[in-house]
Amino acid sequence: MPSLVRRARTPLLLAFAAVSLSACFSLGGKVPPFLLTLDADAAPVAGEARTANEGTTLTILVPTAPQKLRTTRIPVQEDNASVTYVKDAQWVEAPQRLFQRLISDTVSARTSRVVLDEGQYLTAPGDQLASQLVEFGVDARTNEAVVVYQAMLVSSAGKTVTQRRFEAREAIGGKIEAKPVGEALTRAANKVAVDIATWLGS
């Protein structure tokens, strides 16, 4: 009798495990056909060595962001009061981190500055670029991808703080879908990154 009970229990346990596993996967919704990322138009040259004196480096911090951007999905501003998200569009990771790396690559490629990230700056933080990624999505009213970045440059001695706001818009040129939206946001993000590099200088 005990062996019969064990034989009857095994299929039930397997069925329960299958249902549980299915439930776990369904909680996240349908997996998108592809994930989006940001590629810099200009990237640092491989193997190039740079040297900076103490306090002359530039640390680019990960931007803060409003709640609607604290997700891997792409927000669509329908009007002044409502936000939706682009269907089947998802970044490979949080857009704040993607944009921070894009800025770092662009500044490194277009200036002579030694650029650090948050994991490196404790050795010699130098100037620090703090910021907020205010907008990084779609304006449905104009069918444009919009990037708005509020920058704050703090000098290495902490004695001066300079603020500047950057904005770029790119036409989506069709329906609000994952691929054209991702491409338009990449173009707009690169425009902002180039403007930031020009501002920071060499």
C-alpha positions as CSV (number, residue, x, y, z in Angstrom):
1,M,0.0,0.0,0.0
2,P,2.7,2.6,0.8
3,S,4.3,2.1,-2.6
4,L,0.9,2.6,-4.3
5,V,0.5,5.9,-2.4
6,R,3.9,7.0,-3.5
7,R,3.2,6.1,-7.1
8,A,-0.1,8.1,-7.0
9,R,1.5,11.1,-5.2
10,T,4.3,11.5,-7.8
11,P,2.1,12.6,-10.8
12,L,0.2,14.9,-8.5
13,L,3.4,16.6,-7.4
14,L,4.7,16.9,-11.0
15,A,1.4,18.4,-12.1
16,F,1.5,20.9,-9.2
17,A,5.1,21.9,-10.0
18,A,4.2,22.4,-13.7
19,V,1.2,24.6,-12.7
20,S,3.4,26.6,-10.3
21,L,6.1,27.1,-12.9
22,S,3.6,28.2,-15.5
23,A,2.2,30.7,-13.0
24,C,5.6,32.1,-12.3
25,F,6.3,32.8,-16.0
26,S,2.9,34.3,-16.7
27,L,3.2,36.9,-13.9
28,G,5.7,38.9,-16.0
29,G,3.4,39.0,-19.1
30,K,4.4,38.1,-22.6
31,V,8.1,38.2,-23.3
32,P,8.8,40.8,-26.1
33,P,10.3,39.4,-29.4
34,F,13.5,41.5,-28.8
35,L,15.1,43.8,-26.3
36,L,16.2,47.4,-27.0
37,T,19.5,49.0,-26.1
38,L,21.4,52.3,-26.8
39,D,24.4,52.4,-29.1
40,A,26.7,55.5,-29.0
41,D,27.4,57.1,-32.4
42,A,30.9,57.8,-31.1
43,A,32.8,55.3,-28.9
44,P,36.3,55.4,-27.2
45,V,39.2,54.0,-29.2
46,A,40.2,50.6,-28.0
47,G,43.6,50.5,-26.4
48,E,43.9,54.2,-26.0
49,A,45.6,55.2,-22.7
50,R,44.8,58.5,-20.9
51,T,46.3,60.0,-17.8
52,A,44.7,62.5,-15.4
53,N,46.1,64.3,-12.5
54,E,44.3,64.0,-9.1
55,G,41.1,65.9,-9.2
56,T,40.9,66.3,-13.0
57,T,38.9,63.3,-13.8
58,L,35.2,63.3,-14.6
59,T,32.8,61.0,-12.8
60,I,29.4,60.6,-14.6
61,L,26.8,59.4,-12.1
62,V,23.7,57.3,-13.0
63,P,20.8,59.8,-13.4
64,T,17.9,59.9,-11.1
65,A,14.5,59.5,-12.8
66,P,10.8,60.0,-12.2
67,Q,8.6,57.0,-11.4
68,K,7.4,56.5,-15.0
69,L,11.0,55.9,-16.1
70,R,12.0,53.5,-13.3
71,T,11.1,50.5,-15.5
72,T,12.5,48.9,-18.6
73,R,9.3,49.8,-20.6
74,I,9.0,53.0,-22.7
75,P,6.4,55.5,-21.6
76,V,4.1,57.3,-24.0
77,Q,2.7,60.7,-22.9
78,E,-0.8,60.6,-24.3
79,D,-1.8,64.0,-22.8
80,N,-1.0,66.1,-19.8
81,A,-2.6,63.6,-17.4
82,S,-2.1,60.1,-18.8
83,V,0.8,57.8,-19.6
84,T,0.8,54.4,-21.3
85,Y,3.6,52.2,-22.5
86,V,4.8,51.1,-25.9
87,K,3.5,47.6,-26.6
88,D,6.2,44.9,-26.7
89,A,9.0,47.4,-26.2
90,Q,11.5,46.8,-23.4
91,W,15.0,47.9,-22.7
92,V,17.7,45.4,-21.7
93,E,18.1,47.3,-18.5
94,A,17.0,50.5,-16.8
95,P,17.2,53.4,-19.3
96,Q,19.1,55.6,-16.7
97,R,22.0,53.1,-16.8
98,L,21.9,52.8,-20.6
99,F,22.0,56.6,-20.9
100,Q,24.8,57.0,-18.4
101,R,27.0,54.6,-20.4
102,L,26.1,56.3,-23.7
103,I,27.1,59.7,-22.2
104,S,30.4,58.2,-20.8
105,D,31.3,56.7,-24.2
106,T,30.5,59.9,-26.1
107,V,32.4,62.2,-23.7
108,S,35.4,59.8,-23.8
109,A,35.3,59.7,-27.6
110,R,34.8,63.5,-28.2
111,T,37.0,64.9,-25.4
112,S,40.4,64.2,-23.8
113,R,38.9,63.8,-20.3
114,V,39.4,60.7,-18.2
115,V,35.8,59.5,-17.5
116,L,34.9,57.3,-14.5
117,D,31.7,55.7,-13.4
118,E,30.3,55.3,-9.9
119,G,32.3,52.1,-9.3
120,Q,35.6,53.9,-9.9
121,Y,35.3,57.4,-8.6
122,L,36.3,56.7,-5.0
123,T,40.0,56.7,-6.1
124,A,39.9,60.2,-7.6
125,P,36.4,61.5,-8.2
126,G,37.4,64.9,-9.8
127,D,34.4,66.7,-11.3
128,Q,31.1,65.0,-10.9
129,L,28.2,65.1,-13.3
130,A,25.0,64.4,-11.5
131,S,21.7,64.6,-13.3
132,Q,18.0,63.7,-13.7
133,L,16.7,61.9,-16.8
134,V,13.4,63.9,-16.9
135,E,12.0,62.5,-20.1
136,F,12.9,59.4,-22.1
137,G,10.0,58.2,-24.1
138,V,7.3,59.2,-26.6
139,D,5.2,62.3,-27.0
140,A,2.0,60.9,-28.7
141,R,0.8,64.4,-29.4
142,T,3.6,65.1,-31.8
143,N,4.6,61.5,-32.6
144,E,8.2,62.2,-31.4
145,A,10.7,60.5,-29.2
146,V,11.8,62.9,-26.5
147,V,14.9,63.0,-24.3
148,V,15.2,65.6,-21.6
149,Y,18.3,65.6,-19.3
150,Q,18.9,68.0,-16.4
151,A,22.6,68.1,-15.7
152,M,24.5,69.4,-12.6
153,L,28.3,69.7,-12.8
154,V,30.0,69.8,-9.4
155,S,33.7,70.9,-9.5
156,S,36.3,68.7,-7.9
157,A,36.7,71.1,-5.0
158,G,32.9,71.3,-4.6
159,K,33.0,75.1,-4.8
160,T,31.1,75.6,-8.0
161,V,27.9,74.0,-9.3
162,T,26.8,74.5,-12.9
163,Q,23.4,73.4,-14.1
164,R,22.2,73.0,-17.7
165,R,19.1,71.4,-19.3
166,F,19.4,69.4,-22.6
167,E,16.6,68.3,-24.8
168,A,16.3,66.5,-28.2
169,R,13.3,65.3,-30.2
170,E,13.2,62.9,-33.1
171,A,10.3,62.1,-35.3
172,I,9.2,58.4,-35.1
173,G,8.0,58.5,-38.7
174,G,5.2,55.9,-38.3
175,K,3.2,53.9,-35.8
176,I,4.3,54.0,-32.1
177,E,5.9,50.5,-32.1
178,A,9.0,49.0,-30.5
179,K,11.5,49.2,-33.4
180,P,10.9,52.7,-34.7
181,V,10.5,54.1,-31.2
182,G,13.8,52.5,-30.1
183,E,15.6,53.9,-33.2
184,A,14.2,57.4,-32.6
185,L,15.1,57.4,-29.0
186,T,18.6,56.3,-29.8
187,R,19.0,59.2,-32.2
188,A,17.6,61.7,-29.7
189,A,19.8,60.3,-26.9
190,N,22.9,60.6,-29.1
191,K,22.1,64.2,-29.9
192,V,21.9,65.0,-26.2
193,A,25.1,63.1,-25.5
194,V,27.0,65.1,-28.1
195,D,25.7,68.4,-26.7
196,I,26.8,67.3,-23.2
197,A,30.3,66.4,-24.5
198,T,30.5,69.8,-26.2
199,W,29.5,71.5,-23.0
200,L,32.0,69.7,-20.9
201,G,34.8,70.5,-23.4
202,S,38.2,68.9,-23.7
